[in-house]
Amino acid sequence: MSSKVYKDKHDNIIKFNPYEKKRRYEVNGEIMNGCTSIIDPRFGKDGLVGWAKKKPIEAVEWQMSDDGYAIDEINKYTSSLKDKVKELSERDAKTGTMMHQLCEDLMHKKKIVIPKSEPLKTMFKKFKIWWGKMKYEVIHTERTFYSEELQSCGTVDLICKKNGKYGIIDFKTSKTIEYANYPVQLFAYKKMVEDSTNLKIEFLGLLNIPKDKEAPISFMSFNVDDQDYLEAFKLCLKLKEFEKQHSVKLKEWKRKLKTKKGESDAISKSTVQ
């Protein structure tokens, strides 16, 4: 996917660079915050994911050591486990990306070759049945929006229309959609869409298409007048700014500590001489 460029109602030029890490979103040529990059670290997602991957392997190392395995045996086994964990993470990410693409193609009535492998095959079947029942009119898919007030951009899975009302639906492929950060993301999208366009969003929903073959598709709707979720996003913004300020103070503290250590070392050398 190449870069996508949009112009909003305020003539801001919004650019989405899907393969860029530092410049994923740009507004009028300036790097802009991404919605999930604001939310996820403040909800502990980044740190917890790393912790969840690391701790079981440490436990295996500990147990094998207690059972009398040699250090090279432990290293060989745990290295294999780390590779498997990485492979599973990448596979899940690819599955989610492919499922989003299949959903978009189906919504735009493109010709689709049915997936041959699981869990994608069953996931697509679930979505196709659900989509056929809902009768939504597609307005936009995978479109990027910007809010000057939030100083953030976000790429929305689906803006649709039903019974004369516009709504946003965000697609997930997780085990559950009960995480608090998901609706926070959804309400931030609502703000971005309404700030970028003349659309009034009157319904919001999370659609989960689970990878588990036995798990049903699920949909959770939200009251658009509930401001708590948008306020939570604004708090995430404040935390991000606080973390930035703390980082500056921390660097200054380390600089002073290094200077003091240098002065202390110099005094010690002078005393010895």
LINHULIN-V824001 format. One record per helix or strand. SS is the DSSP state (alpha for helix, beta for strand). FROM is the first residue (numbers start at 1). LEN is the number of residues. If there is no record, write none. Layout:
# LINHULIN-V824001
ss->SS from->FROM len->LEN
ss->SS from->FROM len->LEN
This chain:
# LINHULIN-V824001
ss->beta from->4 len->4
ss->beta from->13 len->4
ss->beta from->25 len->3
ss->beta from->30 len->2
ss->beta from->33 len->2
ss->alpha from->35 len->9
ss->alpha from->45 len->22
ss->alpha from->71 len->37
ss->alpha from->120 len->15
ss->beta from->137 len->11
ss->beta from->152 len->11
ss->beta from->165 len->8
ss->alpha from->180 len->17
ss->beta from->201 len->8
ss->beta from->218 len->5
ss->alpha from->228 len->45
